[in-house]
Amino acid sequence: MPRPVENGRYCVVVSSHTTETEARAFLKHYNNPKFGILEKDGRYRVYAAAYASMQEATAGQGEIAANYPGAWICRR
């Protein structure tokens, strides 16, 4: 699996919320320090990893989806 990058353009999203409070509650519940929040288009998306290219994100998505079914890729 390609190595995630801190500010990659493509994020593998594991959860999407209408408020930041909901997204932070998800973070608190799963307590994973690698997760981050991306605010885009009025939604707060919790992502597990970010990658520089779509190809890398697609490769990383499979491993993440093993633990978080429904994980999807969002472009920043």
N, C-alpha and C positions, 0 to 999 in steps of 0.2 A: 504494500500500500504506500502511495506517495506520502511524504511527510507534510502535515498541515503547516501553514504559515500564519503568522499572527494577523496580518492585515490582508489576507487573500481576497480576491475579487469574488470568488464563488464559495458560498457557505452551505454546509450540509445541515439543514434545519431539522430539528427533532420535535419542535412544538411551536405553534403559532397562537398568539393571543390578541385580544382587542385592547387590553390595557397593560401598562408596564407593571402594575401591581400583580396581575395574573402571571406575567412572565417571571417576575421575581419570586413568586410563590412556587412556581415550577422549579426554579433554580434551588430554592431552599429545600424543597422536597427531595430532589435528586442529589444535592450536595456534591456536584462534580465541578471542581475548580477549572476544568478545561472548557466548560460551557460559557457562552457569551450571549449577549442580547443585541440583536440588530433591529433598529426601528426603520421601517420602510413602508411607505404607502399607508400610513395610519395603523399598521400592525406591528406587534412586538414579537419577533421570531427568536426563539432560543436555538442557537446553533452549537453543534458539537465540534466542528472543525471548519477551517477556511483554507482554500487552496488558490494557487495562482492561476490555474487554467481549468476549464470545464472537464477536460480529460482526466486531470488529477482528482477533481471532485467526484467524478463518476466512479473512479476506482476506489476512492475512500468511502463512498456512500454505501457500498455493499457491506463492509465491515461494521459500519455504524448501524445500518438497518438490522443487523443481526440482533442488536440489543434494543433498538428503537424502530420497530416496524413502521413503515410509512415515512421514513426519513426522506427528504427531498432536497433538491439543490436550488438555491436562490442566488441570483446575481446581485451584488451590492449596487 
